[in-house]
Amino acid sequence: MEKPKTVKLTSGDRAFYIGVNAFLLFIGIIIAVPIISTISSSLTANGARVSTLDKFFLMPWKWDASAYKALLGNNGFIMAFWNSLKIMAFGVVTSLALTVPMAYCMSVPDLPGRKILNYFVLIPYVFNIGVIPTYLVVTGLHLNNHLASIFMPGAIATYNCLIMRGFFEGIPESLKESARIDGAAEWYVLISIILPLSKPIIMTIGLYYAVTYWNDFMHALLYLTEASLQPLPILTRNILLGSSMNETLDVNAFGNASVQAIKAACVFLSAIPMMIAYPFIQKYFTKGTMLGSVKG
């Protein structure tokens, strides 16, 4: 059996690949160093003498988990973490439930008023109304001190809607027409044909919404004044600034953990949900974004 021929790399090709690998290694180091430094700071014991190297990479035998025990054993932190999870879960479901039909309607070529609908979506994207009108609307709907005030004002993101519309437009029209000829309504075409083929874009847009709602700080600062409703970004800000923490944490609740370790542990714990979710969605991420950007 004849062996497959291999393409020999020229010296220029080798130099190019070496340069690309070196660049990617450099970027990886830039990303990894702050993460490792944060983890090392969170595991540093209170009053411990650490060298410059220990600040970036703390040896395992010097680890102290007091900061994590203090945070995970604190009701204020658990409550804030749970509030952020609820905001993210309800927000992603609500946003996808509204974005998917909106994007599908915008992708139907013979839809009456399609151009008007596209302008209706694009104009607010170009001309943002600002914070004050949004605040007045949310207040007028009596959504203050309600978790819905975080995800309802921006439930449909124009950018995400346009990407999803482009993906729907890339689906062959013959698949939709065959169902319509058989007498299927548009909602049946969307649910039975479009959605099963749209898993990459749904997962991608869902990730976009999840990151947005998980990290949302401004809406929570404006609309949530009750301590029992405040999400993790507000609590993290209060810890990092060393403020009174809006009465969600007791001053002596951290035991023997140092302030720096508490700050680092809080930042690291805040990033864990996204770090867990991203590897499962990463395989859909590039495909969904690229296919959705072909048409727009």
C-alpha positions in Angstrom: 0.0 0.0 0.0 1.4 3.3 -1.1 2.1 5.8 1.8 0.3 9.1 1.5 2.6 11.9 0.3 3.4 14.5 2.9 4.0 18.2 2.0 7.5 19.3 3.1 7.6 22.6 4.9 9.9 25.2 3.6 12.1 27.3 5.9 9.7 30.2 5.6 6.8 27.9 6.6 8.7 26.7 9.7 9.6 30.2 10.7 5.9 31.3 10.3 4.7 28.4 12.5 7.3 29.0 15.1 6.3 32.7 15.2 2.6 31.9 15.5 3.3 29.3 18.3 5.5 31.8 20.1 2.8 34.5 19.9 0.1 32.2 21.2 2.4 31.1 24.0 3.0 34.7 24.9 -0.8 35.4 24.9 -1.4 32.3 27.0 1.2 33.5 29.6 -0.4 37.0 29.7 -3.8 35.3 30.4 -2.5 32.7 32.8 -0.4 34.9 35.1 -3.2 37.0 36.5 -5.4 33.9 37.1 -2.6 32.0 38.8 -1.7 35.2 40.9 -5.4 35.5 42.0 -5.6 31.9 43.0 -2.3 32.2 44.9 -3.5 35.3 46.7 -6.8 33.6 47.7 -4.8 30.7 49.2 -2.4 32.8 51.2 -2.7 32.5 55.0 -3.3 35.6 57.1 -0.1 37.1 58.3 2.1 34.8 56.2 5.3 36.1 54.9 5.4 35.6 51.1 8.1 36.3 48.6 7.7 37.9 45.3 7.5 34.5 43.6 4.8 33.3 46.1 2.6 36.2 45.0 2.5 34.7 41.5 2.8 31.0 42.3 2.2 29.8 45.8 3.6 26.4 46.6 0.9 23.8 47.5 2.3 23.2 51.0 1.7 26.9 51.8 -2.0 26.8 50.8 -4.6 28.0 53.2 -8.3 27.7 52.4 -9.6 30.0 55.1 -10.8 32.6 52.6 -12.9 30.1 50.7 -14.3 28.6 54.0 -15.2 32.1 55.1 -17.0 33.0 51.9 -18.8 29.7 51.4 -19.9 29.7 55.0 -21.3 33.2 54.8 -25.0 33.6 54.2 -24.5 37.0 52.4 -22.2 35.5 49.8 -24.4 32.4 49.2 -27.4 34.6 48.8 -25.6 36.9 46.3 -24.4 33.8 44.4 -27.9 32.4 44.3 -29.4 35.7 43.1 -26.9 35.8 40.2 -27.7 32.3 39.2 -31.4 33.1 39.2 -30.9 36.2 37.2 -28.7 34.4 34.7 -31.1 31.4 34.3 -34.3 33.4 34.0 -32.6 36.0 31.8 -31.2 33.5 29.3 -34.5 31.7 29.0 -36.5 34.9 28.6 -34.0 36.4 26.1 -33.9 33.3 24.0 -37.7 33.0 24.1 -38.0 36.5 22.7 -34.9 36.7 20.4 -35.6 33.4 18.5 -39.1 34.4 17.2 -38.0 38.0 16.5 -34.9 36.8 14.5 -37.0 34.3 12.6 -39.6 36.9 11.7 -36.8 39.2 10.4 -35.4 36.4 8.3 -38.6 35.6 6.4 -38.2 37.3 3.0 -41.9 37.7 2.1 -43.1 38.8 5.6 -45.3 41.9 5.3 -43.6 44.9 6.9 -40.2 43.1 7.1 -38.3 46.3 6.3 -40.2 48.2 8.9 -39.5 45.5 11.5 -35.8 45.6 10.7 -35.7 49.4 11.1 -37.6 49.1 14.3 -34.9 46.8 15.6 -31.9 48.7 14.2 -32.8 52.3 15.2 -32.6 51.7 19.0 -29.3 49.9 18.4 -27.8 53.0 16.7 -29.5 55.6 18.9 -29.4 54.5 22.5 -32.1 56.1 24.6 -29.8 56.3 27.6 -30.1 55.4 31.3 -32.7 57.9 32.5 -35.6 56.9 30.2 -34.9 53.2 30.9 -34.9 53.9 34.6 -38.3 55.8 34.3 -39.8 52.8 32.4 -38.6 50.3 34.9 -39.8 52.4 37.8 -43.1 53.0 36.1 -43.6 49.2 35.7 -42.9 48.8 39.4 -39.9 46.4 38.8 -37.7 48.0 41.4 -36.3 45.5 43.8 -37.3 42.7 41.5 -34.8 40.4 39.8 -36.7 40.9 36.5 -35.5 44.5 36.4 -32.0 43.1 35.5 -32.9 41.1 32.4 -36.3 42.5 31.2 -35.0 46.0 29.9 -32.4 44.3 27.6 -34.2 41.0 27.0 -33.6 41.3 23.2 -30.1 42.4 22.3 -30.0 43.8 18.8 -26.5 42.4 18.0 -27.6 38.9 19.1 -30.8 39.2 17.2 -29.0 40.2 14.0 -26.5 37.3 14.3 -29.4 34.8 14.8 -31.3 36.3 11.8 -28.2 35.8 9.6 -28.1 32.1 10.7 -31.8 31.6 10.0 -31.3 33.2 6.5 -28.6 30.6 5.8 -30.9 27.7 6.3 -32.1 26.4 2.8 -35.5 27.9 1.9 -36.5 24.5 0.4 -36.7 23.0 3.8 -39.2 25.6 4.9 -41.2 25.5 1.7 -41.6 21.7 1.9 -43.2 22.1 5.3 -45.4 25.0 4.2 -46.6 23.0 1.2 -47.7 20.2 3.6 -49.8 22.8 5.4 -47.5 23.6 8.3 -48.0 26.9 10.0 -45.0 29.2 10.6 -44.8 28.4 14.3 -44.5 24.7 13.3 -41.8 25.5 10.8 -39.9 27.3 13.5 -40.2 24.7 16.2 -39.9 21.5 14.0 -37.4 22.6 11.3 -35.5 25.7 12.2 -34.8 25.1 15.9 -33.4 21.5 15.5 -30.9 23.0 12.9 -30.1 26.0 15.0 -28.4 24.4 18.0 -25.0 26.2 17.4 -26.5 29.7 17.2 -28.8 29.1 20.1 -25.9 27.9 22.3 -23.7 30.8 21.2 -26.3 33.5 21.8 -27.3 31.8 25.1 -23.7 32.1 26.2 -23.6 35.8 25.2 -26.7 36.4 27.3 -25.4 34.3 30.2 -22.2 36.3 30.4 -24.0 39.6 30.2 -26.5 38.7 33.0 -23.9 37.1 35.2 -21.6 40.2 35.1 -24.4 42.8 35.1 -23.5 45.4 37.6 -25.2 48.7 36.6 -28.8 47.5 36.5 -28.4 45.8 39.9 -26.9 49.0 41.3 -29.8 51.1 39.9 -32.8 48.9 40.6 -32.0 46.5 43.5 -31.7 48.3 46.8 -32.7 45.5 49.1 -29.7 43.6 50.4 -31.4 40.2 50.1 -31.7 40.7 46.3 -28.2 42.0 45.5 -26.3 39.8 43.0 -22.6 38.7 43.1 -21.2 41.7 41.1 -22.5 44.1 43.7 -21.1 42.1 46.6 -17.8 41.7 44.8 -17.6 45.4 44.3 -18.3 46.0 48.0 -15.6 43.6 49.0 -13.0 45.0 46.6 -13.7 48.5 47.8 -13.8 47.5 51.4 -17.1 49.2 52.0 -19.7 48.4 54.5 -21.0 45.7 52.1 -24.5 47.0 52.4 -25.1 44.9 55.5 -25.0 41.6 53.6 -21.8 40.6 55.4 -20.8 40.8 59.0 -17.5 42.6 59.6 -16.2 39.7 61.6 -17.6 37.0 59.4 -14.3 36.2 57.7 -12.6 34.8 60.8 -8.8 34.5 60.3 -8.8 35.1 56.6 -6.9 38.1 55.3 -8.7 40.9 53.4 -6.6 40.3 50.3 -7.3 36.6 50.3 -11.1 37.3 50.6 -10.9 39.7 47.7 -9.0 37.2 45.5 -11.2 34.3 46.5 -14.4 36.2 45.7 -13.1 37.2 42.3 -12.1 33.6 41.5 -15.4 32.1 42.7 -17.3 34.7 40.6 -15.6 33.4 37.5 -16.1 29.7 38.1 -19.6 29.3 36.5 -18.5 30.8 33.2 -15.3 28.7 33.3 -17.4 25.6 33.7 -20.0 26.5 31.1 -17.6 27.7 28.3 -15.9 24.3 27.5 -19.3 22.7 26.9 -20.4 25.5 24.6 -17.0 26.2 22.9 -17.6 23.6 20.1 -20.7 25.5 19.0 -19.2 29.0 19.5 -17.2 29.5 16.3 -19.7 27.7 14.1 -22.6 29.6 15.4 -20.9 33.0 15.2 -19.4 32.5 11.7 -22.6 31.1 10.1 -24.7 33.8 11.7 -22.4 36.6 10.3 -22.6 35.5 6.7 -25.8 37.4 6.0 -27.0 40.5 7.9 
